[in-house]
């Protein structure tokens, strides 16, 4: 029968648990799959973010032997931002493992390890909640405003950089004669001008709410575009949570949480952002707040096990993450509506 002494083994050390968590199977997170956030481990709890506004100008002619036009240096804006902390715990009590027996080829250690792992990286474990929180922050960053679980603002990247948030652009999807391709072209040009030199090789992605996506795929101009293509069958039979390209933009029906509110795109809207443009989105990871991790490069997630050293009646699992998901070019973000 399992005993609490088993947790004194090296397999349950903070180092081993953190390593195991970092090897855990990936939880579905579409924005993570897109790979638009460049990871940036840091050794401090604050992150310095720099914006550099490049300027290219036409050089005026000058007489031979005359004074040269002087190059103007780029304007730079360097700001420090504190990384927020994500942390949660789960206490495993002695009576919960009292019935675990070593049977077959499994040892007592193996069975207890499995129970600990289930609570860490199971379907409803601590790691799943951290990954869900990361996706919530990614979605906030591509919308320009990262919020906490209660809806309060952690960082409004428009305000932080002194940029006015663009008003939502109407696609007029209820109008069968609306010129969608023209609207898409205007958006592509606008985003490209906002990003500047990064545009070559850049794409534009749109995460769409359900109503927006359904109306877009049902619009006559979109259907006419795909009429003679193999993809037309998808538009006829349905393509929920799929994606397609139109007008230089990849439109994807974003699947958030099943409650359609915790992590979601407003049903009648879509969020557009650049992909493949370096320096637009990054995530900085700070080190944990413990003696063996301070001043070391931050990890995505930290895990630890804390035993009850007084009564040996419980063991507490804790998970920590210190990410800063940020957008350095919020002027390149666009919201569109039905």
C-alpha positions as CSV (number, residue, x, y, z in Angstrom):
1,X,0.0,0.0,0.0
2,X,1.3,3.4,-0.9
3,X,2.8,5.7,1.7
4,X,3.5,9.4,1.7
5,X,7.3,8.6,2.2
6,X,7.4,7.8,-1.5
7,X,7.4,11.5,-2.3
8,X,10.9,11.9,-0.9
9,X,12.3,10.2,-3.9
10,X,14.2,12.1,-6.6
11,X,11.4,11.4,-9.1
12,X,9.3,14.0,-7.4
13,X,11.9,16.8,-7.1
14,X,11.1,20.2,-8.6
15,X,13.7,19.7,-11.3
16,X,12.3,16.3,-12.4
17,X,8.7,17.6,-12.3
18,X,9.5,20.7,-14.3
19,X,11.3,18.6,-16.9
20,X,8.3,16.2,-17.1
21,X,5.8,19.0,-17.6
22,X,7.9,20.5,-20.4
23,X,7.7,17.1,-22.2
24,X,4.0,16.7,-21.7
25,X,1.8,16.2,-24.8
26,X,0.6,19.4,-26.5
27,X,-2.9,20.6,-25.7
28,X,-4.8,22.1,-28.6
29,X,-4.2,25.8,-28.9
30,X,-4.6,27.2,-32.3
31,X,-2.6,30.4,-31.8
32,X,0.2,28.4,-30.4
33,X,0.1,26.2,-33.6
34,X,0.4,29.3,-35.8
35,X,3.7,29.9,-34.2
36,X,3.5,33.7,-34.4
37,X,4.8,34.3,-30.8
38,X,8.6,34.2,-30.7
39,X,9.7,32.8,-27.3
40,X,12.1,34.9,-25.4
41,X,13.4,33.5,-22.1
42,X,14.7,36.2,-19.8
43,X,16.5,36.2,-16.4
44,X,14.5,39.0,-14.8
45,X,10.9,39.6,-13.7
46,X,10.7,42.7,-16.0
47,X,11.1,42.7,-19.8
48,X,12.5,45.6,-21.9
49,X,10.6,46.0,-25.1
50,X,11.9,48.3,-27.8
51,X,10.0,49.9,-30.7
52,X,12.0,51.4,-33.4
53,X,10.3,53.6,-36.0
54,X,12.4,53.5,-39.2
55,X,12.3,56.3,-41.6
56,X,13.3,56.3,-45.3
57,X,13.3,59.6,-47.2
58,X,14.2,60.7,-50.7
59,X,17.6,62.4,-50.7
60,X,17.5,65.9,-52.2
61,X,20.0,66.8,-54.9
62,X,22.9,69.1,-53.9
63,X,25.6,70.9,-55.8
64,X,29.0,69.3,-56.1
65,X,31.2,70.3,-53.2
66,X,28.1,71.5,-51.2
67,X,26.9,70.2,-47.8
68,X,25.4,66.7,-47.6
69,X,22.0,66.0,-46.3
70,X,22.4,64.4,-42.8
71,X,20.7,61.1,-42.1
72,X,18.2,61.1,-39.3
73,X,18.4,58.4,-36.7
74,X,15.3,56.3,-36.1
75,X,13.1,57.1,-33.1
76,X,13.3,54.5,-30.4
77,X,11.0,53.8,-27.6
78,X,12.2,51.5,-24.8
79,X,9.8,50.4,-22.1
80,X,9.9,47.9,-19.2
81,X,7.0,45.6,-18.5
82,X,6.6,43.2,-15.6
83,X,5.7,39.6,-16.4
84,X,2.5,38.4,-14.8
85,X,2.4,35.3,-12.7
86,X,0.1,32.3,-13.3
87,X,0.1,29.8,-10.4
88,X,-2.2,27.1,-9.1
89,X,-2.0,24.3,-6.5
90,X,-3.6,20.9,-5.8
91,X,-3.2,19.0,-2.6
92,X,-3.1,15.2,-2.6
93,X,-4.1,13.7,0.8
94,X,-2.8,10.4,2.2
95,X,-6.2,8.8,2.2
96,X,-6.5,9.4,-1.6
97,X,-3.6,7.0,-2.3
98,X,-4.2,4.6,0.6
99,X,-5.9,2.1,-1.7
100,X,-3.2,2.1,-4.3
101,X,-1.6,-1.4,-4.4
102,X,1.5,-2.6,-6.2
103,X,0.1,-5.3,-8.6
104,X,1.3,-6.9,-11.8
105,X,4.4,-5.4,-13.3
106,X,3.7,-2.0,-11.8
107,X,5.5,-0.8,-8.7
108,X,4.1,1.3,-6.0
109,X,6.2,4.2,-7.2
110,X,4.9,3.8,-10.8
111,X,1.3,4.0,-9.7
112,X,1.8,7.0,-7.5
113,X,3.7,8.7,-10.3
114,X,0.8,8.1,-12.6
115,X,-1.6,9.7,-10.1
116,X,0.6,12.7,-9.8
117,X,1.0,13.0,-13.6
118,X,-2.8,12.8,-14.0
119,X,-3.2,15.8,-11.7
120,X,-0.5,17.7,-13.5
121,X,-1.1,17.0,-17.2
122,X,-4.3,15.1,-17.4
123,X,-7.3,16.4,-19.4
124,X,-8.4,18.6,-16.4
125,X,-5.0,18.8,-14.7
126,X,-3.0,21.9,-13.7
127,X,-1.0,22.0,-16.9
128,X,-4.2,22.0,-19.0
129,X,-5.3,25.1,-17.1
130,X,-2.0,26.9,-17.6
131,X,-2.1,26.1,-21.3
132,X,-5.7,27.4,-21.5
133,X,-4.5,30.6,-19.7
134,X,-1.7,31.0,-22.2
135,X,-4.1,30.7,-25.1
136,X,-6.3,33.3,-23.4
137,X,-3.3,35.6,-23.3
138,X,-2.3,34.9,-26.9
139,X,-5.8,35.8,-28.1
140,X,-5.7,39.0,-26.1
141,X,-2.3,39.9,-27.6
142,X,-3.5,39.5,-31.2
143,X,-6.5,41.7,-30.3
144,X,-4.2,44.2,-28.6
145,X,-5.5,43.9,-25.1
146,X,-4.4,41.1,-22.7
147,X,-6.9,40.5,-19.9
148,X,-7.0,38.6,-16.6
149,X,-9.5,35.8,-15.8
150,X,-11.9,38.3,-14.3
151,X,-11.8,40.5,-17.5
152,X,-9.6,43.2,-15.9
153,X,-6.9,44.6,-18.2
154,X,-3.3,43.4,-17.7
155,X,-1.8,45.3,-20.7
156,X,-3.6,47.3,-23.3
157,X,-0.9,47.4,-26.0
158,X,-2.6,50.3,-27.8
159,X,-2.5,52.4,-24.7
160,X,1.0,51.3,-23.8
161,X,2.4,52.5,-27.2
162,X,0.1,55.5,-27.5
163,X,-1.7,54.2,-30.5
164,X,-5.4,54.8,-31.3
165,X,-7.2,51.5,-31.8
166,X,-8.7,51.3,-35.3
167,X,-12.5,51.2,-35.5
168,X,-14.0,47.8,-36.7
169,X,-14.3,47.5,-40.4
170,X,-17.6,46.4,-41.8
171,X,-17.7,43.7,-44.4
172,X,-21.4,44.4,-45.1
173,X,-22.0,40.7,-45.4
174,X,-25.7,41.0,-45.4
175,X,-25.4,42.9,-48.7
176,X,-25.1,40.5,-51.6
177,X,-23.5,43.2,-53.7
178,X,-20.8,44.1,-51.2
179,X,-17.4,44.2,-52.7
180,X,-15.5,41.9,-50.4
181,X,-12.4,41.5,-52.4
182,X,-12.0,45.3,-52.6
183,X,-12.4,45.5,-48.8
184,X,-9.8,42.8,-48.4
185,X,-7.3,44.6,-50.7
186,X,-7.7,47.8,-48.6
187,X,-7.0,45.9,-45.4
188,X,-4.0,44.1,-46.8
189,X,-2.5,47.4,-48.0
190,X,-3.3,49.1,-44.7
191,X,-1.7,46.3,-42.6
192,X,1.4,46.2,-44.9
193,X,1.9,49.9,-44.5
194,X,1.6,49.5,-40.7
195,X,4.2,46.7,-40.6
196,X,6.5,48.3,-43.2
197,X,9.7,46.5,-44.2
198,X,8.5,43.2,-42.7
199,X,5.8,42.8,-45.3
200,X,7.6,40.7,-47.9
201,X,6.8,37.1,-47.0
202,X,4.2,38.2,-44.5
203,X,0.6,36.9,-44.5
204,X,-2.6,38.1,-42.9
205,X,-4.7,35.7,-40.8
206,X,-8.2,36.3,-39.6
207,X,-9.7,34.4,-36.7
208,X,-13.5,34.5,-37.3
209,X,-16.5,34.2,-35.0
210,X,-19.1,31.6,-36.0
211,X,-21.7,34.1,-37.4
212,X,-19.1,36.1,-39.3
213,X,-17.6,32.9,-40.8
214,X,-20.9,31.5,-41.9
215,X,-22.0,34.7,-43.5
216,X,-18.6,35.1,-45.3
217,X,-18.6,31.6,-46.7
218,X,-22.2,32.0,-47.8
219,X,-21.6,35.4,-49.6
220,X,-22.1,35.3,-53.4
221,X,-18.7,36.8,-54.2
222,X,-16.9,34.1,-52.1
223,X,-19.0,31.3,-53.6
224,X,-18.4,32.6,-57.1
225,X,-14.6,32.6,-56.4
226,X,-14.6,28.9,-55.5
227,X,-17.3,27.8,-57.9
228,X,-15.0,25.9,-60.2
229,X,-12.4,24.8,-57.6
230,X,-12.2,21.6,-55.6
231,X,-12.7,23.6,-52.4
232,X,-16.2,24.6,-53.6
233,X,-17.5,21.3,-52.2
234,X,-16.4,22.3,-48.7
235,X,-18.4,25.6,-49.0
236,X,-21.5,23.5,-50.1
237,X,-21.3,20.8,-47.4
238,X,-20.0,23.0,-44.5
239,X,-16.6,23.8,-43.2
240,X,-17.0,24.7,-39.5
241,X,-13.6,25.3,-37.8
242,X,-11.8,25.1,-41.1
243,X,-10.0,27.9,-43.1
244,X,-9.8,29.2,-46.6
245,X,-8.0,32.0,-48.4
246,X,-9.8,34.9,-50.0
247,X,-8.6,38.4,-51.0
248,X,-5.1,37.8,-49.8
249,X,-6.3,36.9,-46.3
250,X,-6.6,33.5,-44.6
251,X,-10.0,33.3,-42.9
252,X,-10.3,30.7,-40.1
253,X,-13.4,29.8,-38.0
254,X,-11.8,30.0,-34.5
255,X,-12.8,27.3,-32.1
256,X,-12.6,28.6,-28.5
257,X,-13.9,27.0,-25.3
258,X,-17.1,25.2,-25.5
259,X,-18.9,27.8,-23.3
260,X,-18.2,30.3,-26.2
261,X,-17.2,33.0,-23.8
262,X,-14.1,32.1,-21.7
263,X,-11.9,32.1,-24.8
264,X,-13.7,33.2,-28.0
265,X,-14.0,35.6,-30.8
266,X,-17.2,37.6,-30.9
267,X,-19.6,35.7,-33.1
268,X,-20.2,38.6,-35.5
269,X,-16.5,39.6,-35.7
270,X,-13.1,38.5,-36.9
271,X,-9.7,39.5,-35.7
272,X,-7.0,40.1,-38.3
273,X,-3.2,40.1,-37.6
274,X,0.0,39.6,-39.5
275,X,1.9,36.3,-39.6
276,X,5.4,35.8,-40.7
277,X,6.4,39.3,-39.7
278,X,9.3,39.3,-37.3
279,X,9.0,41.3,-34.1
280,X,5.3,41.8,-34.1
281,X,4.4,39.2,-31.5
282,X,6.7,37.8,-28.7
283,X,6.3,35.9,-25.4
284,X,8.9,36.5,-22.7
285,X,9.2,33.9,-19.9
286,X,10.6,35.0,-16.6
287,X,12.2,32.7,-14.0
288,X,10.3,31.4,-11.0
289,X,10.5,33.1,-7.7
290,X,12.5,30.4,-5.9
291,X,16.2,30.2,-4.9
292,X,17.1,27.5,-7.4
293,X,15.5,29.4,-10.4
294,X,16.2,33.1,-9.9
295,X,18.5,34.7,-12.4
296,X,18.3,31.7,-14.7
297,X,16.6,31.8,-18.2
298,X,12.8,31.6,-17.7
299,X,11.0,28.3,-18.5
300,X,7.5,28.1,-20.0
301,X,6.2,26.2,-16.9
302,X,7.6,25.3,-13.5
303,X,6.3,22.4,-11.3
304,X,7.0,21.4,-7.8
305,X,5.9,19.0,-5.1
306,X,5.7,20.2,-1.4
307,X,5.4,17.4,1.2
308,X,3.8,17.8,4.6
309,X,7.0,17.5,6.7
310,X,5.2,17.9,10.0
311,X,2.5,15.2,9.8
312,X,3.2,13.5,6.5
313,X,-0.6,13.7,5.8
314,X,-0.5,15.4,2.4
315,X,1.6,16.5,-0.5
316,X,0.9,19.6,-2.5
317,X,1.5,20.0,-6.2
318,X,2.0,23.5,-7.6
319,X,2.5,24.9,-11.0
320,X,3.9,28.3,-12.0
321,X,4.3,30.3,-15.2
322,X,5.6,33.8,-15.8
323,X,4.7,34.7,-19.4
324,X,4.4,38.1,-21.0
325,X,2.5,37.8,-24.3
326,X,2.9,41.1,-26.1
327,X,2.3,42.9,-29.4
328,X,5.0,45.4,-30.4
329,X,3.0,46.6,-33.5
330,X,-0.7,46.9,-32.4
331,X,-1.2,49.4,-35.3
332,X,-1.1,46.3,-37.6
333,X,-4.1,44.7,-35.9
334,X,-7.6,45.0,-37.4
335,X,-11.1,44.0,-36.3
336,X,-13.8,43.4,-38.9
337,X,-17.5,42.8,-38.4
338,X,-20.5,41.5,-40.3
